Amino acid sequence: MVVPQHSATLEFGGEIRLPLNGDHVRIVKFASEEDNNYRVISRTLAGLVQAARNKAKNKAEVYVTNFSLWSRTHVR
């Protein structure tokens, strides 16, 4: 069954849309870790978590670098 876009999405900017096979029950409760829908969702979530970690790490590195540069000129 194909549902209208407004029923299948949240309409968020940057939203990731993944086609899944099955009715509502089968796409929210997986039979096992071998279920193809589970694998699709699991890989996507793992990628989002890794992207968030990388972004946080990069921000922290910039902060530490900037603080280090600032402290050299402002702390005696």
N, C-alpha and C positions, 0 to 999 in steps of 0.2 A: 504494500500500500504506500502510495506517495501522498504526503500531506502538503498543504500550501506552505510556502516559505515562511509566512508570518507565524505559523504554528510550530515550525521546526527550528526556528532560530530566535535568538534574543536581540538581534539587530545591534550588537555592540560593535564599535570600531575595532578592527583587527580580529574579529571573531573567527575561530577556526571551525570550518564546517566539514564534518566527516560523514560520508555515507555509510549507514549501517543497515544490515539485513535483519528483518524481523519486526514483529509487532512491539508495542510499547513495553510489554513485560520482558521480552527477549533482549531488548536493548538497554534495559536498566538493571537486569539481574542475569548474570552469565552462568551458563551451565558448568563451566570449568575454566581454568587458565588456558585451555586449548581452544576455547571458543574464539572464532575469528574476530568478532566484535570486541571481545575482551582484549585481544592482542592489539587491535587498532587503537583503542582508548588508552591502554597501558603504555604503548610506545609514545603516543602523543603527550600524555601527562608527564612521562619521564623526560621528554624533550623540553617541555615547558619548565619543569623544575630545574633542569640543567641550565637553560637560558637565564632563568632568574638568578641562579647561583653565580653564573659568570658575570651578569650585570652587577650584582652586589659586590663581587670581588673586585671588579674594575673600578667601581665607585670608591671602595675602601682604599685601593691603591692610589687613586688620585688624591683622596683626602690626606692620606699619610704623606704623600709627596709634597702636597701644598703646605701642610702643617710644618713639615720639616724645613721647607724653604722659608716660611714665615718665621719660625722660631729662630733661625740663624740670624735674622735681622732684628728681631724684637726681644729676644730673651738674652740676658747677660749673665 
